[in-house]
Amino acid sequence: MNTALKTALLIACAASASQASALQLDLDTRHPGAEIPSTMYGIFFEDINYGADGGLYAEKVKNRSFEFPAGLTGWSVAGDVVLHDTGGPFERNPRYVTLQPAVHPELHTMLENEGFFGIAFEAGKEYRFSLWARTDAPGAKLKAELVDPAANGETQIMAAGDITVDSRDWKRYEIMLRPDATVDKGRLRVFLCKPEAAVDVEHISLMPADTWKGRPDGMRADLAQRLADLRPGVFRFPGGCIVEGRTLDTRYNWKNTVGPVENRPLNENRWQSTFHHRFFPDYYQTYGLGFYEFFELSEDIGAEPLPIINVGLSCQYQNHADSCHIPVDSLGDYIQDALDLIEFANGPATSTWGAVRASMGHPEPFGLKFLGVGNEQWGPEYVSRLEPFVKAIRAAYPDIKIVGSSGPDSEGDKFDYLWPEMRRIGVDLVDEHFYRPEEWFLSQGARYDDYPRRGPKVFAGEYACHGRGYKRNHFNAALLEAAFMTGLERNADVVDMATYAPLFAHVEGWQWRPDLIWFDNLRSVPTSSYYVQQLYGLNRGTRVLRLTSAGKPVTGTDGLFASAVLDEPSGDYIVKAVNTTGSPAPLDIALKGLRKGKTPAEVVITTLHAGARDENSLDRPDVVKPVTTTATVASADWHTELPANTFAIYRFTSAK
């Protein structure tokens, strides 16, 4: 029996459950509590696991500007190809290649690109091939081909098109390619054709025509849609540890990520060589997915942008000497970068950085409200650097909410030191991170119940259940995340936002798991944790409702967790309940305070249930998936049974 059918049958049996042993949940409908921030549930992007190049960024060509340290990384050559280190059309990407006539009429000069774990293309879809080129013999021709090296037919060529280079000056050329077969491990070939004459070539690109929102240099549509479908309220970017860099020279510098993509310089990815057992020496950042694109994506999916900037510290995990960091008295350029970023996002088109934004196609401000200063730093070295940032930002932009860090741990010495310091400095939010095993999540249902109600709010900026001895995207991990999130919701007066991490992972290029969305070059699949995040996002509500059992919050006693909200636009009451035990839990949900004779018309029940180690995969994407049913409600006291190991959402429609 499949999981969906099993869950539906369990729900159908609810009416026959014994009411005598039921746990009563009292829902106070009369006195709505704290407002739930629109930013409560969001997403966090970091370029780990090939999340940007080779992932969300739709570019299919690896090392398209020949700027990798080994200039022909990702390329195979035939005939006479010469790599030049300088002289190209773009100041910050100066390399280019010359395709010269081969020495024999039966030989061919060619470049072949391997892409990111292959170049995938689909039959009947269009792909935009472009490059910059020049020649001393106008009329020289190039041919672009999409090929399948493993083809078993008469030809490897699945699509082809010609370009006539007609200028002695650098110029951009573009054609559309439409393959007649779907290939997941293809290649792109660029031939020098007859009449043979040398052609200089730079910035070779292959983009699907159907990018997100149809933008020519945009994002992979299916992956961007996965993000939109989460209904996120906040979008944190670009990291994560890449903000810090392995060294400060390789930190993520937002100013290198704006302007024409052809002139954005290459950067080493901090995750390139972090793990010897998951080693990817050709993992770099082209910055094609840069800060402008992040702001644009935030706008598209309706999420508040939350950029994170470097605080003058390189990665503290990888750098222990003071000489690896910027001295406190030398932070001027870093602080100016922060102020310039706010101007880039919010300044008028007549301002220096607002003009850059406008030149890229967005004359209106993005409306930035939040800025994170530092990622996962700790100790006095972080605090001493954060303070001058806060002072400068407050003076120039007092309305910007500043996010500080509580370090890499959910408790302990670093955490205990940083929280009082964040209060003293006066940041608006404190970013807490927790990658923890099952028992931690089971013990944290009441984590925020006793947090101070004044002072900085909480941003649960990176979290995921890392199964002890089994770090995968299995259902049990997601179930415990759902249980933990009831505590976030119940404490919406303290917790302003929360984002699972990491977001993306390529099945052939990951360094870290679990992750929210897995993908290959053609497909993507939401995990169990994705559905938990989505269900919270779709049922966020607007006000917290008090939900108790015997007068106390339901925070894990007997393995049960629960919270409730009011959705004011619809008038619906929404109860989220999680049973982490192996036995069904009969529940009596009593809606207290309804006007006499006014009861909900029905309840929409959405459940997520599977075996503990069940997980979705690209080949089996629906092993874990929400199931929705509807039941009538006869009175303000409604009885049900929450199946074992199940996350359920009970949405009571507005009263009659």
C-alpha positions in Angstrom: 0.0 0.0 0.0 1.5 3.4 -0.9 2.0 6.0 1.7 -0.6 8.4 0.4 -3.4 5.8 0.5 -2.3 4.5 3.9 -2.4 8.1 5.3 -5.9 8.7 3.8 -7.2 5.5 5.4 -5.7 6.5 8.8 -7.6 9.8 8.5 -10.8 8.1 7.5 -10.6 5.9 10.6 -10.4 8.9 12.9 -14.1 9.0 13.7 -13.9 5.5 15.2 -11.1 6.4 17.5 -11.7 6.1 21.2 -12.5 9.5 22.7 -12.1 8.3 26.3 -8.3 8.5 26.1 -8.1 11.5 23.8 -5.8 14.4 24.6 -7.8 17.6 24.7 -6.3 20.7 23.0 -8.0 23.9 24.0 -7.8 26.6 21.3 -8.6 30.1 22.5 -10.3 31.8 19.5 -11.3 34.9 21.5 -7.9 36.4 22.3 -5.5 36.4 19.3 -1.9 36.9 20.4 1.2 38.2 18.7 1.3 39.1 15.0 3.2 36.6 12.9 5.8 38.4 10.9 5.5 38.1 7.1 9.2 37.0 7.3 8.5 34.1 9.6 9.3 31.3 7.1 11.8 31.9 4.4 14.7 30.5 2.4 18.5 30.7 2.7 20.7 30.4 -0.4 24.4 29.5 -0.3 26.5 28.5 -3.3 27.3 25.1 -1.9 26.6 21.8 -3.6 26.8 23.6 -7.0 23.8 25.7 -6.0 24.7 28.6 -8.3 26.8 27.8 -11.3 25.6 24.4 -12.4 22.4 24.9 -10.4 20.0 27.9 -10.0 22.0 30.0 -12.4 20.9 28.6 -15.8 24.3 28.9 -17.6 25.4 25.5 -19.0 29.0 26.3 -20.0 31.7 25.8 -17.4 34.5 28.4 -17.5 32.8 30.3 -20.2 35.4 33.2 -20.1 38.5 31.0 -19.7 39.3 32.6 -16.3 39.7 29.4 -14.2 43.4 29.2 -13.0 44.0 26.5 -15.7 42.4 28.5 -18.5 41.0 25.6 -20.5 39.4 23.8 -17.5 36.2 22.3 -18.7 37.3 22.5 -22.4 38.7 20.0 -24.8 40.4 21.3 -27.9 41.2 20.1 -31.3 43.3 21.7 -34.1 45.0 25.0 -33.3 43.5 26.8 -30.3 45.6 29.5 -28.5 44.8 30.8 -25.1 45.7 34.5 -24.4 46.0 35.8 -20.8 45.4 39.4 -21.7 43.8 41.5 -24.4 40.2 40.4 -24.2 37.3 42.8 -24.3 36.5 42.8 -20.6 38.8 44.4 -18.1 38.2 42.0 -15.2 38.0 38.9 -17.5 41.0 39.6 -19.8 41.5 36.1 -21.2 40.3 34.9 -24.6 41.1 32.2 -27.2 42.0 32.3 -30.9 40.7 29.5 -33.1 43.2 29.3 -35.9 43.0 27.2 -39.2 44.1 23.6 -38.7 47.4 22.5 -40.3 45.7 20.0 -42.6 42.4 20.2 -44.6 41.1 17.0 -42.9 41.7 18.4 -39.4 39.3 20.7 -37.5 39.8 23.4 -35.0 37.3 23.0 -32.2 36.4 23.8 -28.6 34.2 21.3 -26.7 32.7 22.2 -23.3 31.8 19.5 -20.7 29.4 21.7 -18.7 28.6 20.9 -15.2 28.4 17.1 -15.0 27.5 17.2 -18.7 25.4 19.6 -20.7 21.8 18.6 -20.6 19.2 19.7 -23.3 15.7 18.7 -24.1 14.1 17.9 -27.5 12.1 20.7 -29.0 13.3 23.3 -26.5 15.3 26.3 -27.5 18.8 27.2 -26.2 20.4 30.6 -26.6 24.1 30.2 -27.8 26.1 33.4 -27.6 29.8 34.5 -27.7 31.9 37.5 -28.2 34.2 37.3 -31.3 36.3 39.3 -33.7 38.3 38.5 -36.9 40.7 40.2 -39.3 38.8 38.4 -42.1 35.1 39.4 -41.9 33.0 36.6 -43.2 34.7 33.9 -41.2 32.3 31.3 -39.9 31.8 29.4 -36.6 29.5 26.5 -36.1 27.9 25.7 -32.7 26.7 22.2 -32.0 24.9 20.4 -29.2 26.1 16.8 -29.3 25.6 13.5 -27.6 29.0 11.7 -27.4 27.3 8.5 -26.5 24.8 8.6 -29.4 24.2 5.3 -31.1 22.8 6.6 -34.3 24.4 8.0 -37.5 25.4 11.3 -35.9 26.3 12.8 -32.5 24.9 16.2 -33.5 21.5 17.0 -32.0 21.4 20.7 -33.0 23.6 23.0 -34.9 23.8 26.6 -36.1 26.2 28.9 -37.9 27.6 32.3 -37.0 29.2 34.7 -39.4 31.8 36.9 -37.7 31.6 40.2 -39.5 33.7 42.6 -37.5 37.3 43.3 -36.6 36.1 44.7 -33.3 34.7 42.6 -30.4 31.0 42.0 -30.9 28.4 39.8 -29.4 26.8 37.1 -31.6 23.8 35.0 -30.8 21.8 32.1 -32.3 19.1 29.7 -31.1 19.6 26.0 -31.1 16.7 23.5 -31.0 17.9 19.9 -30.3 15.8 17.0 -31.7 16.7 14.7 -28.8 16.8 14.9 -25.0 20.3 14.3 -23.6 21.5 14.5 -20.0 25.2 14.2 -20.6 25.8 16.2 -23.8 28.5 18.6 -24.9 28.7 21.9 -26.6 31.1 22.1 -29.6 32.3 25.3 -31.4 34.0 24.7 -34.7 36.0 27.0 -36.9 34.5 26.6 -40.4 35.6 27.2 -43.9 36.5 29.6 -45.4 39.1 29.3 -42.7 40.4 32.4 -41.0 41.5 33.0 -37.4 38.7 34.1 -35.0 39.2 35.4 -31.5 36.5 34.2 -29.1 35.5 35.1 -25.5 32.6 34.5 -23.1 30.9 31.5 -24.7 27.5 31.0 -23.2 24.6 28.5 -23.6 21.3 29.4 -21.8 17.9 27.8 -22.0 15.4 30.2 -23.6 12.8 29.3 -20.9 14.6 30.8 -17.9 12.7 32.0 -14.9 10.6 35.0 -16.0 12.2 34.6 -19.5 15.3 36.6 -18.6 18.0 36.0 -21.1 20.8 35.6 -18.5 18.5 34.2 -15.9 17.8 31.3 -13.6 16.8 27.7 -14.2 13.0 27.8 -14.3 12.2 24.6 -12.4 14.5 25.5 -9.5 13.3 29.0 -9.2 9.7 27.8 -9.3 10.5 25.4 -6.4 11.5 28.5 -4.4 8.3 30.5 -5.3 6.2 27.5 -4.4 7.5 27.7 -0.8 5.8 31.1 -0.4 8.8 32.4 1.4 8.7 35.6 3.4 12.4 36.3 3.5 15.4 35.4 1.3 18.8 35.3 2.9 21.8 35.3 0.5 24.6 34.7 -0.6 25.7 32.6 2.4 26.9 31.2 4.6 30.6 30.6 4.8 31.2 31.8 1.3 30.6 35.4 2.7 33.8 34.9 4.7 35.9 33.1 2.1 38.7 30.7 2.7 40.8 33.9 2.8 39.6 37.5 2.7 40.9 37.6 -0.9 38.3 35.0 -1.8 35.5 36.4 0.3 32.2 37.2 -1.4 32.5 40.8 -2.6 29.1 42.0 -3.7 30.6 44.8 -5.9 32.1 42.1 -8.1 28.7 40.6 -8.8 26.9 43.6 -10.4 27.2 45.2 -13.8 27.5 43.3 -17.1 28.0 39.6 -16.5 30.8 39.4 -19.0 32.9 41.7 -16.7 32.2 40.0 -13.4 35.5 38.4 -12.1 35.9 34.8 -11.2 36.1 33.9 -7.5 37.2 30.7 -5.8 34.4 28.9 -4.0 35.1 28.3 -0.3 33.5 24.9 -0.6 35.9 23.8 -3.4 38.3 21.9 -1.2 36.7 22.0 2.3 36.1 18.3 2.5 38.8 15.9 1.3 36.1 13.1 0.9 33.9 15.4 -1.3 36.5 17.2 -3.3 35.7 19.5 -6.3 38.8 21.4 -7.5 37.0 23.1 -10.4 34.2 24.6 -8.2 34.3 28.4 -8.8 31.9 31.3 -8.8 31.4 33.3 -12.0 29.0 35.7 -10.2 26.5 35.4 -13.0 24.1 34.9 -10.2 25.0 38.1 -8.3 23.4 40.6 -5.9 21.2 42.3 -8.6 19.8 38.8 -9.5 19.3 38.0 -5.8 17.3 41.2 -5.2 15.4 40.6 -8.4 14.5 37.0 -7.4 13.4 38.2 -3.9 11.0 40.6 -5.6 9.7 37.9 -7.9 8.9 35.5 -5.2 7.6 38.1 -2.8 10.3 37.7 -0.1 12.1 40.3 1.8 15.8 40.3 0.7 18.3 39.7 3.5 21.9 40.1 2.2 24.8 39.1 4.4 28.1 41.0 4.2 31.6 40.4 5.3 32.6 41.9 8.7 36.3 41.9 8.1 36.8 38.3 9.2 37.8 35.4 7.0 36.4 32.0 7.8 37.3 31.4 11.5 37.1 27.6 11.0 39.9 27.8 8.5 41.9 30.9 9.8 43.1 31.2 13.4 45.7 33.9 13.3 44.8 37.6 13.7 46.8 38.3 10.5 44.1 36.5 8.6 41.6 39.2 9.4 41.2 42.9 8.9 42.3 45.0 11.9 39.5 46.9 13.6 41.1 50.2 12.7 41.3 49.3 9.0 37.6 48.4 8.4 36.8 51.6 6.5 36.5 49.9 3.0 34.4 47.1 4.4 32.0 49.5 6.2 31.7 51.6 3.0 30.8 48.4 1.1 27.9 47.9 3.5 26.7 51.5 3.1 27.1 51.3 -0.7 25.1 48.1 -0.8 22.2 49.8 0.9 22.5 52.6 -1.7 22.5 50.0 -4.5 19.3 48.5 -3.2 17.5 51.6 -2.0 19.1 54.7 -3.5 17.6 56.9 -6.2 18.7 56.3 -9.7 20.6 59.5 -9.5 22.9 58.2 -6.7 26.2 56.5 -7.5 25.2 53.0 -6.7 21.5 53.5 -7.5 22.6 54.5 -11.0 24.3 51.1 -11.3 21.1 49.3 -10.3 19.1 51.5 -12.7 21.6 50.7 -15.6 20.9 47.0 -15.0 17.2 47.5 -15.6 15.7 48.3 -12.2 15.4 52.1 -11.8 13.0 51.7 -8.8 14.5 50.8 -5.4 14.3 47.3 -4.2 13.2 48.3 -0.7 15.9 46.6 1.4 14.9 46.5 5.1 17.4 44.0 6.6 21.2 43.6 6.5 23.2 40.8 8.1 26.7 41.8 9.2 28.9 38.7 9.4 27.8 35.2 9.0 28.7 32.7 11.7 31.4 34.5 13.5 32.2 34.4 17.2 34.3 35.7 20.0 35.6 39.2 20.8 37.1 39.5 17.4 33.6 39.5 15.9 32.1 41.8 18.5 34.9 44.4 18.1 34.4 44.5 14.3 30.6 44.4 14.4 30.3 47.5 16.6 31.7 50.1 14.1 29.5 48.6 11.4 26.4 49.1 13.5 27.4 52.6 14.4 27.9 53.6 10.8 24.8 51.9 9.5 22.6 53.4 12.2 24.0 56.9 11.4 23.4 56.7 7.7 20.3 54.4 7.5 18.5 54.2 10.8 15.6 52.2 9.4 17.7 49.3 8.3 17.4 46.3 10.7 20.8 44.8 11.5 21.3 41.1 12.0 24.1 39.9 14.2 25.3 36.4 15.0 25.2 34.0 18.0 27.9 31.9 16.5 28.0 28.4 15.1 26.3 26.6 18.0 22.8 26.4 19.5 24.2 26.7 23.0 27.6 26.7 24.8 30.4 29.2 25.5 30.3 31.0 22.1 26.5 31.3 22.2 26.4 32.4 25.9 29.0 35.1 25.2 27.5 36.5 22.1 23.8 36.9 23.0 24.5 39.5 25.8 27.0 41.3 23.4 24.3 41.4 20.7 21.9 43.0 23.2 24.6 45.5 24.3 25.4 46.5 20.8 21.7 46.8 20.0 21.3 44.7 16.8 17.7 44.0 15.8 18.0 40.3 15.2 20.4 37.5 16.3 21.1 34.7 13.9 21.0 31.3 15.5 22.3 28.2 13.8 21.6 24.6 14.7 22.5 21.5 12.8 21.6 19.0 15.4 20.6 15.3 15.9 17.2 13.9 16.7 17.3 14.2 20.4 18.1 17.9 20.2 15.0 18.6 18.1 12.8 16.5 20.4 14.0 18.5 23.4 13.6 22.0 21.9 9.8 22.4 21.7 9.8 25.1 24.4 13.2 26.6 23.4 11.8 30.2 22.9 9.1 30.1 25.6 11.3 31.8 28.2 13.4 34.1 25.9 13.2 37.8 26.9 10.3 39.6 25.2 12.4 42.7 24.7 15.6 43.3 22.8 16.8 41.6 19.7 14.5 39.2 17.9 15.6 35.7 16.8 16.5 34.7 13.3 16.8 30.9 13.1 19.1 31.4 10.1 20.4 27.9 9.5 18.9 24.7 10.8 18.2 21.1 9.9 17.9 17.8 11.7 21.1 15.8 11.0 20.2 12.3 11.8 22.7 10.7 14.1 24.6 8.2 11.9 22.1 8.8 9.1 22.4 12.4 7.7 19.9 12.2 4.8 16.7 13.7 3.8 14.6 11.0 5.3 11.1 11.5 6.7 11.9 11.2 10.4 14.3 14.2 10.2 11.6 16.3 8.5 9.0 15.2 11.1 11.3 16.5 13.9 11.8 19.8 12.1 8.1 20.2 11.9 7.8 19.5 15.7 10.5 22.1 16.4 8.8 24.7 14.2 5.6 24.6 16.4 7.8 26.4 19.0 8.9 29.0 16.4 5.3 29.7 15.6 4.1 29.8 19.2 6.8 32.4 19.9 6.2 34.7 17.0 6.7 37.7 19.3 10.3 36.6 19.7 11.1 34.7 16.5 10.9 37.0 13.4 12.3 34.6 10.8 13.6 31.1 10.1 15.3 29.5 7.2 16.3 25.8 6.6 19.7 25.2 5.2 21.2 24.4 2.8 18.8 25.0 0.0 20.1 23.2 -3.1 22.3 20.1 -3.9 23.3 18.7 -7.2 23.2 14.9 -7.0 26.7 14.6 -8.5 28.3 17.7 -6.9 27.2 17.9 -3.3 29.5 18.6 -0.3 26.9 18.7 2.4 23.6 17.0 3.2 20.8 17.0 4.1 19.5 19.7 1.7 16.0 21.1 0.9 16.0 20.5 -2.9 18.0 17.9 -4.9 18.5 18.2 -8.6 20.4 16.9 -11.6 20.8 18.7 -15.0 17.2 18.0 -16.0 15.1 17.3 -13.0 14.6 18.5 -9.4 12.8 16.9 -6.4 11.4 18.4 -3.2 12.4 16.5 0.0 10.4 15.7 3.0 11.8 18.8 4.7 10.7 20.9 1.7 7.1 19.9 2.2 7.4 20.8 5.9 8.6 24.2 5.0 6.0 24.6 2.4 3.1 23.6 4.6 4.2 26.1 7.2 4.6 28.8 4.5 1.1 28.1 3.1 -0.5 28.1 6.5 1.5 30.9 8.2 -1.6 32.8 9.4 -1.4 36.3 10.8 -1.9 36.0 14.6 -0.8 33.4 17.2 -3.6 31.6 19.0 -3.1 30.1 22.4 -3.3 26.3 22.2 -2.9 24.3 25.4 -3.5 20.9 27.0 -4.4 21.0 30.7 -3.4 24.7 30.6 0.1 24.2 29.2 1.6 24.5 25.7 2.1 21.2 23.8 5.8 21.1 23.6 6.8 17.4 23.3 5.2 15.8 26.3 4.4 12.2 25.3 6.0 13.0 21.9 3.3 15.5 20.8 3.9 19.0 19.6 1.3 21.6 18.6 0.7 25.3 17.8 -2.1 27.3 16.3 -2.7 30.5 14.4 -5.5 32.7 13.1 -5.6 33.6 9.4 -7.4 37.0 9.6 -8.1 37.4 5.9 -10.0 34.2 5.7 -11.1 33.9 9.3 -9.7 30.3 9.4 -8.2 28.7 12.5 -5.1 26.6 11.8 -3.8 24.0 14.1 -0.4 22.3 13.5 0.2 19.1 15.3 3.0 16.6 15.2 3.0 13.1 16.6 6.6 11.9 16.9 5.7 8.6 18.5 4.9 5.2 17.0 1.3 5.1 18.3 -1.8 7.0 17.1 -2.8 10.0 19.3 -6.6 10.6 19.7 -7.2 14.3 20.0 -10.2 16.5 21.1 -9.7 20.0 19.6 -12.0 22.4 21.5 -12.5 25.8 19.9 -13.1 28.0 22.9 -14.7 31.4 22.7 -16.8 31.1 19.5 -20.0 33.0 19.5 -22.9 30.9 20.5 -24.1 28.8 17.6 -21.2 29.7 15.4 -19.0 26.7 14.6 -16.6 26.1 11.7 -18.2 24.6 8.6 -15.5 22.1 7.9 -11.9 21.3 8.6 -9.3 20.8 5.8 -6.8 18.2 7.0 -3.3 18.0 5.4 -1.0 15.3 6.6 2.6 14.3 5.9 3.4 10.7 6.8 5.9 8.1 5.7 8.3 5.5 7.0 11.1 6.9 9.2 13.8 6.4 6.5 11.6 7.1 3.5 12.9 9.8 1.2 12.1 11.3 -2.2 14.6 10.9 -5.0 14.7 12.0 -8.6 13.5 8.6 -9.7 11.0 8.2 -6.9 9.8 11.8 -6.3 6.5 11.1 -4.6 7.5 8.7 -1.8 6.8 11.4 0.7 4.0 13.9 -0.2 1.2 15.8 1.6 -2.3 14.3 1.5 -5.3 16.5 1.9 -8.9 15.5 2.9 -11.9 17.4 4.3 -14.2 16.6 7.2 -17.4 18.3 8.4 -17.5 19.9 11.9 -20.6 19.4 13.9 -19.7 21.4 17.0 -16.9 23.5 18.6 -15.4 20.3 20.0 -14.0 18.2 17.2 -12.5 14.7 17.6 -9.8 13.2 15.4 -6.9 10.8 15.6 -3.4 11.9 14.7 -1.6 8.9 13.2 1.7 7.8 14.4 4.8 9.6 13.1 2.7 12.3 11.3 2.7 16.0 10.8 -0.9 17.3 10.4 -2.5 20.7 9.7 -6.1 21.1 10.7 -7.5 24.2 9.0 -11.0 25.1 10.3 -12.8 27.3 7.9 -14.4 30.5 9.1 -17.4 30.1 11.4 -20.9 29.9 10.1 
